Amino acid sequence: MEDTSNHSLSESIKKELKLEIISQKEDNEEKNENNKFETLEYKILIMGTRHTGKTSFCLRCALNEFDLEIEPSKESKCYLKKISLFDEEIKVYLIDAFSLKKNTIYLELLKDTKGVIVMYDITKQETFQIAEKLVNEISLNFGTNFPIVLVGNKNDLNFLREIDFEEATEKANSLNCSFREINCVDENSVHDTFKYLISKIYFNNLDDKEKEEIIKNLQEE
């Protein structure tokens, strides 16, 4: 299993990317020396063009907040979310990736990244086309087994829909990535999508024996 205890991802994000890490108050407090430290740290990118809901997704994940009046981000931001998975505590750093060009990936943001969410707005066809280009570019750089989730946001605005669910599902299959539809008003759809990606990353870093043991335990529950 992956062990990042000798490498502080948070320090890398602060020093190399020069990003402040936004988190809940309790996550900012120093731990008592007797407490168990997290051994796993994941960095994931939330990508897509402007006005697709990337910032709302990050706020919902990290702080469980939602604001209809939120302004689009004008720079990349980092949010910290802690998650328990299979008796492991994992620190997840969500990078709300801002890009000046619609289909440009910043290589410095991709360093140490374990998975990516590529987001589009189901009411805007252009954002779906840009998302397809992003998925293709990521796959070319990292390979087809790299965890990518194509996420259609704002399905609460179904009456304005321009991209059918079936169309998006077929596109994700052709791109060899996972697919989810959400809206950030619904916290469950956001958290389920987030946990799905983290689970994929977690399993990617297990050997066959560890995978078999987890599957066996799940079947016995």
RODO-2510 file (C-alpha; in nm, 4 decimals, decimal comma):
residues 221
     n   res          X          Y          Z
     1     m     0,0000     0,0000     0,0000
     2     e     0,1155     0,3511    -0,0758
     3     d     0,2771     0,5340     0,2154
     4     t     0,3264     0,9079     0,1932
     5     s     0,4334     0,9531     0,5570
     6     n     0,7793     1,0727     0,4467
     7     h     0,6402     1,3258     0,2048
     8     s     0,4218     1,6159     0,3117
     9     l     0,1839     1,6876     0,0272
    10     s     0,0540     1,9942     0,2080
    11     e     0,4029     2,1468     0,2191
    12     s     0,4487     2,0787    -0,1512
    13     i     0,1176     2,2485    -0,2295
    14     k     0,2032     2,5514    -0,0163
    15     k     0,5623     2,5938    -0,1348
    16     e     0,5563     2,4794    -0,4976
    17     l     0,2048     2,5818    -0,5975
    18     k     0,1864     2,8699    -0,3469
    19     l    -0,1716     2,7781    -0,2567
    20     e    -0,3461     2,8338     0,0753
    21     i    -0,5200     2,5170     0,1970
    22     i    -0,8842     2,5822     0,2862
    23     s    -1,0353     2,3442     0,5399
    24     q    -1,2727     2,3110     0,8311
    25     k    -1,1537     2,4607     1,1597
    26     e    -1,0858     2,1259     1,3258
    27     d    -0,8637     2,0235     1,0341
    28     n    -0,6421     2,3264     1,0921
    29     e    -0,5800     2,2487     1,4583
    30     e    -0,2520     2,0814     1,5488
    31     k    -0,2776     1,7191     1,6528
    32     n    -0,1711     1,5905     1,9913
    33     e     0,1529     1,3890     1,9668
    34     n    -0,0282     1,0824     2,0972
    35     n    -0,2845     1,0915     1,8145
    36     k    -0,2486     0,8742     1,5073
    37     f    -0,1280     1,0639     1,2027
    38     e    -0,2799     0,9979     0,8640
    39     t    -0,0513     0,7877     0,6473
    40     l    -0,2282     0,8527     0,3168
    41     e    -0,2492     1,1813     0,1299
    42     y    -0,4114     1,2210    -0,2119
    43     k    -0,4130     1,5203    -0,4407
    44     i    -0,6945     1,5374    -0,6954
    45     l    -0,7750     1,7982    -0,9582
    46     i    -1,1192     1,9382    -1,0361
    47     m    -1,0990     2,0560    -1,3972
    48     g    -1,3254     2,2103    -1,6572
    49     t    -1,4037     2,5470    -1,8062
    50     r    -1,5490     2,8388    -1,6088
    51     h    -1,9060     2,8360    -1,4752
    52     t    -1,9282     2,4564    -1,4584
    53     g    -1,9426     2,4471    -1,0775
    54     k    -1,5912     2,3375    -0,9807
    55     t    -1,5704     2,5763    -0,6857
    56     s    -1,9170     2,4799    -0,5644
    57     f    -1,8137     2,1136    -0,5798
    58     c    -1,5008     2,1808    -0,3709
    59     l    -1,6907     2,3896    -0,1152
    60     r    -1,9559     2,1219    -0,0810
    61     c    -1,6919     1,8503    -0,0361
    62     a    -1,4598     2,0282     0,2040
    63     l    -1,6904     2,2576     0,4022
    64     n    -2,0373     2,1219     0,3156
    65     e    -2,1357     2,4703     0,2002
    66     f    -2,3346     2,5867    -0,1009
    67     d    -2,3873     2,9425    -0,2228
    68     l    -2,5968     3,0286    -0,5283
    69     e    -2,4294     3,3698    -0,5465
    70     i    -2,0716     3,2423    -0,5446
    71     e    -1,8347     3,4104    -0,7908
    72     p    -1,6255     3,1944    -1,0274
    73     s    -1,2664     3,1501    -0,9089
    74     k    -1,0035     3,3682    -1,0726
    75     e    -0,7141     3,1510    -0,9552
    76     s    -0,6499     2,7927    -0,8530
    77     k    -0,7436     2,7061    -0,4942
    78     c    -0,6843     2,4075    -0,2683
    79     y    -0,9348     2,2522    -0,0265
    80     l    -0,8669     1,9842     0,2335
    81     k    -1,1134     1,7017     0,2926
    82     k    -1,0599     1,4101     0,5327
    83     i    -1,2237     1,0777     0,4615
    84     s    -1,2292     0,7375     0,6318
    85     l    -1,2101     0,4439     0,3939
    86     f    -1,1644     0,0778     0,4890
    87     d    -1,0361     0,1791     0,8346
    88     e    -0,7851     0,4190     0,6783
    89     e    -0,7816     0,7932     0,7354
    90     i    -0,7037     0,9793     0,4159
    91     k    -0,6276     1,3472     0,3622
    92     v    -0,7508     1,4608     0,0235
    93     y    -0,6344     1,7889    -0,1279
    94     l    -0,8833     1,9086    -0,3895
    95     i    -0,7334     2,1537    -0,6368
    96     d    -0,9938     2,3796    -0,7951
    97     a    -0,7930     2,4209    -1,1160
    98     f    -0,8215     2,7571    -1,2859
    99     s    -0,7059     2,7718    -1,6485
   100     l    -0,6649     3,0761    -1,8683
   101     k    -0,7212     2,8632    -2,1779
   102     k    -1,0231     2,6403    -2,2115
   103     n    -0,8346     2,3197    -2,2923
   104     t    -0,5015     2,3811    -2,1197
   105     i    -0,3765     2,1645    -1,8327
   106     y    -0,1137     2,3174    -1,6052
   107     l     0,1646     2,0623    -1,5606
   108     e     0,2603     2,1982    -1,2179
   109     l    -0,0920     2,1308    -1,0914
   110     l    -0,0776     1,7736    -1,2208
   111     k     0,2380     1,6877    -1,0270
   112     d     0,1641     1,4185    -0,7627
   113     t    -0,2005     1,4051    -0,8732
   114     k    -0,3727     1,0709    -0,8070
   115     g    -0,7006     1,1328    -0,9916
   116     v    -0,9042     1,3944    -1,1759
   117     i    -1,2644     1,5057    -1,1932
   118     v    -1,3446     1,6713    -1,5262
   119     m    -1,6614     1,8746    -1,4957
   120     y    -1,9060     2,0141    -1,7481
   121     d    -2,2408     2,1930    -1,7295
   122     i    -2,5257     1,9784    -1,8673
   123     t    -2,6966     2,2966    -1,9918
   124     k    -2,4010     2,4089    -2,2066
   125     q    -2,2814     2,1951    -2,4968
   126     e    -1,9521     2,3842    -2,5262
   127     t    -1,8448     2,2812    -2,1750
   128     f    -1,9054     1,9159    -2,2661
   129     q    -1,6812     1,9439    -2,5711
   130     i    -1,4066     2,1044    -2,3626
   131     a    -1,4412     1,8293    -2,1015
   132     e    -1,3894     1,5669    -2,3735
   133     k    -1,0660     1,7388    -2,4813
   134     l    -0,9449     1,7504    -2,1205
   135     v    -1,0116     1,3795    -2,0632
   136     n    -0,8257     1,2936    -2,3832
   137     e    -0,5294     1,5093    -2,2855
   138     i    -0,5091     1,3607    -1,9358
   139     s    -0,5272     1,0059    -2,0736
   140     l    -0,2454     1,0814    -2,3182
   141     n    -0,0269     1,2051    -2,0315
   142     f    -0,1139     0,9453    -1,7673
   143     g    -0,2529     0,6424    -1,9521
   144     t    -0,6012     0,4951    -1,9772
   145     n    -0,5876     0,3387    -1,6283
   146     f    -0,5464     0,6749    -1,4547
   147     p    -0,8613     0,7471    -1,2437
   148     i    -1,0766     1,0062    -1,4230
   149     v    -1,4416     1,0812    -1,3544
   150     l    -1,6380     1,2813    -1,6110
   151     v    -1,8975     1,4746    -1,4101
   152     g    -2,2065     1,6431    -1,5530
   153     n    -2,3111     1,9163    -1,3116
   154     k    -2,6409     2,1056    -1,2608
   155     n    -2,8838     1,8203    -1,3318
   156     d    -3,1306     2,0105    -1,1135
   157     l    -3,1697     2,2291    -1,4261
   158     n    -3,2936     1,9379    -1,6331
   159     f    -3,5375     2,1581    -1,8275
   160     l    -3,2355     2,3450    -1,9715
   161     r    -3,0408     2,0305    -2,0544
   162     e    -2,8306     2,0272    -2,3738
   163     i    -2,6390     1,7031    -2,3108
   164     d    -2,8445     1,3868    -2,2670
   165     f    -2,7486     1,1440    -1,9921
   166     e    -2,7211     0,8647    -2,2496
   167     e    -2,4961     1,0764    -2,4727
   168     a    -2,2621     1,1513    -2,1834
   169     t    -2,2576     0,7850    -2,0751
   170     e    -2,1606     0,6735    -2,4256
   171     k    -1,8919     0,9415    -2,4457
   172     a    -1,7428     0,8360    -2,1108
   173     n    -1,7364     0,4735    -2,2274
   174     s    -1,5557     0,5731    -2,5467
   175     l    -1,3067     0,7771    -2,3417
   176     n    -1,2562     0,4862    -2,0992
   177     c    -1,3428     0,6939    -1,7943
   178     s    -1,6129     0,6859    -1,5283
   179     f    -1,9225     0,9062    -1,5455
   180     r    -2,1494     1,0692    -1,2889
   181     e    -2,4223     1,3357    -1,2946
   182     i    -2,4670     1,5624    -0,9946
   183     n    -2,5828     1,8979    -0,8727
   184     c    -2,4081     2,0812    -0,5920
   185     v    -2,7360     2,1654    -0,4190
   186     d    -2,7640     1,7927    -0,3440
   187     e    -2,4806     1,7179    -0,1040
   188     n    -2,5267     1,3409    -0,1401
   189     s    -2,4538     1,3383    -0,5128
   190     v    -2,1365     1,5411    -0,4544
   191     h    -2,0078     1,3306    -0,1647
   192     d    -2,0911     1,0041    -0,3421
   193     t    -1,8957     1,1149    -0,6504
   194     f    -1,6036     1,2257    -0,4375
   195     k    -1,5965     0,8986    -0,2418
   196     y    -1,6226     0,6991    -0,5652
   197     l    -1,3067     0,8621    -0,7039
   198     i    -1,1154     0,8230    -0,3771
   199     s    -1,2117     0,4542    -0,3663
   200     k    -1,0765     0,4055    -0,7196
   201     i    -0,7504     0,5762    -0,6253
   202     y    -0,7237     0,3690    -0,3076
   203     f    -0,7714     0,0403    -0,4941
   204     n    -0,5179     0,1470    -0,7582
   205     n    -0,2538     0,1599    -0,4851
   206     l    -0,3229    -0,1865    -0,3413
   207     d    -0,1541    -0,5074    -0,4417
   208     d    -0,3642    -0,8085    -0,5454
   209     k    -0,3548    -0,9662    -0,1994
   210     e    -0,4787    -0,6485    -0,0309
   211     k    -0,7589    -0,6140    -0,2881
   212     e    -0,8718    -0,9732    -0,2317
   213     e    -0,8768    -0,9201     0,1451
   214     i    -1,0971    -0,6091     0,1192
   215     i    -1,3360    -0,7776    -0,1252
   216     k    -1,3590    -1,0784     0,1064
   217     n    -1,4405    -0,8562     0,4066
   218     l    -1,7069    -0,6672     0,2079
   219     q    -1,8737    -0,9932     0,1050
   220     e    -1,8845    -1,1094     0,4657
   221     e    -2,0567    -0,7934     0,5899
***
